[in-house]
Amino acid sequence: MKKVFNELTTILVVDDEPNIQELARMYLEKDGFRVELADCGKEALKKLETVKPALIILDIMLPDIDGFEVCREVRKRSEVPVLMLTARKDDVDKIVGLELGADDYLTKPFNPRELVARIKAILRRYAVGPKPGKIIQHGNLQIDLARREVTVDGHPVKLRTKEFDLLYAFAQNPGIVMTRDRLLELIWDTDYYGETRTVDIHINHVREKIADASVSIETVRGVGYKLVKKDEIRRDA
């Protein structure tokens, strides 16, 4: 697969543990990335503006402001992808991070090779170029693939990268049930090590953002999801 990064691709590692910083730096630089370090949230937000990283590795437990608050602030300023680190093995931190706009998560202690693999997968997803001239219309919902723009009744809908890709996948297959595993394969590609809960969270985000559309992403219990017209839902009710 074609590389989408080079020696100028900067990864910002935000962690107050020197051993984590150096481990990440060693493996990332070995793979050709440029690495910047920050050991607190305030420094991370400053470097977001000055360094302009291609991706942020963000620990949740920081000495000043926690990683959740940093992620929330990053999302106000930028669409830069964020991979969060958590020391807890339950799903709470992971789900909260995804809800705030993180792209992926990794539990400490982690395999540094897996960290690099996830970073490459995220960067590939962000670098995928659209096919020109492809527009899909479903009622008052319009999706312009070339511009990666979505409108409802002519009003723009702001979607993040994977949210757009999810909606486009459903729009290409109206009425067809798509399983979570299939969506993971399509949107997160085979290098993604995440769980199906990730799909649910991102679909909820899309639903909220296209709430005024004449179509909806409906749950097919025990199977997956499909795109349907809202008037069909009312007739079936």
C-alpha positions in Angstrom: 0.0 0.0 0.0 1.3 3.5 -0.9 2.8 5.4 2.0 1.0 8.5 3.1 3.7 9.8 5.5 7.3 10.8 5.3 10.0 12.3 7.5 8.1 15.5 7.7 5.0 13.8 9.0 4.9 14.9 12.7 3.4 12.9 15.5 2.8 14.7 18.8 3.1 12.3 21.8 1.4 13.7 24.9 2.3 11.7 28.0 4.0 12.6 31.3 5.8 9.2 31.5 9.4 9.5 30.1 9.6 5.8 29.3 6.3 6.0 27.2 7.6 9.1 25.4 10.9 7.5 24.5 9.4 4.1 23.5 7.0 5.9 21.2 9.7 8.2 19.8 12.1 5.3 19.1 9.6 3.2 17.2 8.0 6.1 15.3 11.3 7.7 14.3 12.5 4.2 13.2 9.5 4.2 10.8 10.3 7.6 9.4 8.1 9.9 11.4 9.1 13.1 13.1 8.2 13.2 16.7 7.3 16.0 19.1 6.8 15.5 22.8 4.5 17.2 25.4 4.2 16.1 29.0 1.1 18.0 30.0 -2.2 19.2 28.4 -1.3 22.9 28.2 1.9 22.1 26.3 0.0 19.8 24.0 -2.5 22.5 23.0 0.4 25.0 22.5 2.2 22.5 20.2 -1.1 21.8 18.3 -0.8 25.4 17.1 2.9 25.7 16.5 3.8 22.2 15.3 0.7 21.3 13.3 1.0 17.6 13.9 -0.5 15.0 11.5 -1.7 12.9 14.5 -1.7 13.2 18.3 -1.1 10.3 20.7 -2.9 11.5 23.9 -2.7 10.0 27.3 -5.7 10.4 29.5 -3.9 10.8 32.8 -2.0 14.1 32.6 -0.7 16.2 35.5 -2.6 19.4 34.7 -5.7 18.9 32.6 -6.8 15.4 31.7 -6.7 13.9 28.2 -10.5 14.1 27.8 -10.4 17.9 28.2 -7.5 18.1 25.9 -9.3 16.1 23.3 -12.4 18.2 23.7 -10.3 21.4 23.1 -8.4 19.9 20.2 -11.8 19.1 18.5 -12.8 22.8 18.8 -9.6 23.8 16.9 -8.7 21.1 14.6 -9.7 17.8 12.8 -6.3 16.3 13.5 -6.7 12.6 14.3 -6.3 11.6 17.9 -5.2 8.2 19.3 -5.9 8.0 23.1 -3.9 6.0 25.6 -5.6 4.6 28.7 -4.3 2.6 31.6 -7.7 1.1 32.4 -8.9 -2.1 30.8 -12.6 -1.4 31.0 -14.5 0.3 28.2 -15.4 3.5 30.1 -12.3 5.6 29.1 -12.5 4.2 25.5 -16.1 5.1 25.0 -15.7 8.6 26.5 -12.7 9.2 24.3 -14.6 8.1 21.1 -17.6 10.2 22.1 -15.3 13.3 22.4 -14.0 12.7 18.9 -10.9 10.5 19.3 -10.2 8.2 16.3 -8.8 5.2 18.2 -7.5 4.1 21.6 -4.9 1.8 23.0 -4.6 0.3 26.5 -1.3 0.5 28.4 0.9 -1.4 28.4 0.9 -1.6 24.7 3.0 -3.2 21.9 4.9 -0.4 20.2 4.5 -2.1 16.9 0.8 -2.1 17.3 0.9 1.6 18.1 2.8 2.3 14.8 0.4 0.0 12.9 -2.6 1.9 14.2 -1.1 5.3 13.4 -0.4 4.2 9.8 -4.0 2.9 9.5 -5.4 6.2 10.7 -3.2 8.3 8.4 -4.2 6.1 5.5 -7.8 6.7 6.2 -7.3 10.4 6.4 -5.4 10.5 3.2 -7.8 8.5 1.0 -8.7 10.6 -2.0 -12.4 10.7 -3.3 -13.4 9.8 -6.8 -14.4 12.9 -8.6 -17.9 13.8 -9.6 -19.8 11.3 -7.4 -23.0 12.7 -5.9 -25.6 10.7 -4.1 -29.1 12.0 -3.3 -31.6 10.5 -0.9 -34.5 12.8 -0.4 -33.2 16.1 1.1 -29.9 14.5 1.9 -27.1 15.1 -0.6 -23.6 13.6 -0.4 -20.8 15.0 -2.6 -17.9 12.6 -2.6 -15.5 14.8 -4.6 -15.9 17.6 -2.1 -16.6 15.3 0.9 -19.6 17.5 1.7 -23.0 16.6 3.1 -26.1 18.8 3.0 -29.6 18.4 4.4 -32.2 20.7 2.7 -29.2 22.6 1.3 -27.7 23.2 4.7 -24.1 21.9 5.3 -23.6 19.1 7.8 -20.2 18.9 9.3 -19.0 15.3 9.5 -15.6 14.0 10.6 -13.7 11.6 8.3 -15.1 8.3 9.5 -18.6 9.7 10.0 -18.6 10.8 6.3 -17.3 7.4 5.2 -19.9 5.6 7.2 -22.8 7.7 5.8 -21.4 7.3 2.2 -21.2 3.5 2.7 -24.9 3.4 3.7 -25.9 5.8 1.0 -24.4 3.6 -1.6 -26.4 0.6 -0.3 -29.8 1.9 0.7 -32.0 -0.7 2.4 -29.1 -3.2 2.6 -28.2 -4.4 6.1 -24.6 -3.9 6.9 -23.0 -5.7 9.8 -20.7 -4.1 12.3 -17.8 -6.3 11.2 -18.4 -5.3 7.5 -18.4 -1.6 8.5 -15.2 -2.1 10.4 -13.7 -3.7 7.3 -14.9 -1.0 5.0 -14.2 2.1 7.1 -11.5 1.1 9.6 -9.7 -1.2 7.1 -8.0 -4.5 8.0 -5.2 -2.9 10.0 -7.7 -1.6 12.6 -7.8 -3.5 15.9 -10.9 -1.9 17.4 -14.2 -3.3 18.6 -17.7 -3.1 17.2 -18.7 -0.7 19.9 -16.7 1.9 17.9 -19.1 1.5 15.0 -22.1 2.1 17.3 -20.6 5.3 18.7 -19.8 6.7 15.3 -23.3 5.8 13.9 -24.9 7.6 16.8 -22.9 10.7 15.9 -24.0 10.5 12.3 -27.7 10.0 13.3 -27.6 13.2 15.4 -26.0 15.2 12.7 -28.5 14.2 10.0 -31.5 14.2 12.3 -33.4 16.5 9.8 -32.8 14.3 6.8 -35.6 12.3 5.1 -33.6 9.1 5.6 -32.2 7.5 8.8 -29.8 4.8 9.8 -31.9 2.2 11.5 -30.7 -0.6 13.8 -31.5 -4.2 12.7 -31.4 -5.9 16.0 -28.8 -8.6 16.2 -27.5 -8.0 12.7 -26.4 -4.4 12.0 -27.7 -1.2 10.4 -29.3 0.0 7.2 -30.3 3.3 5.6 -34.1 3.7 5.2 -36.6 6.4 4.3 -38.3 7.9 7.4 -41.7 7.6 5.8 -41.2 3.9 5.4 -40.4 3.7 9.2 -43.7 5.4 10.0 -45.7 3.1 7.7 -44.1 0.0 9.3 -44.8 1.3 12.8 
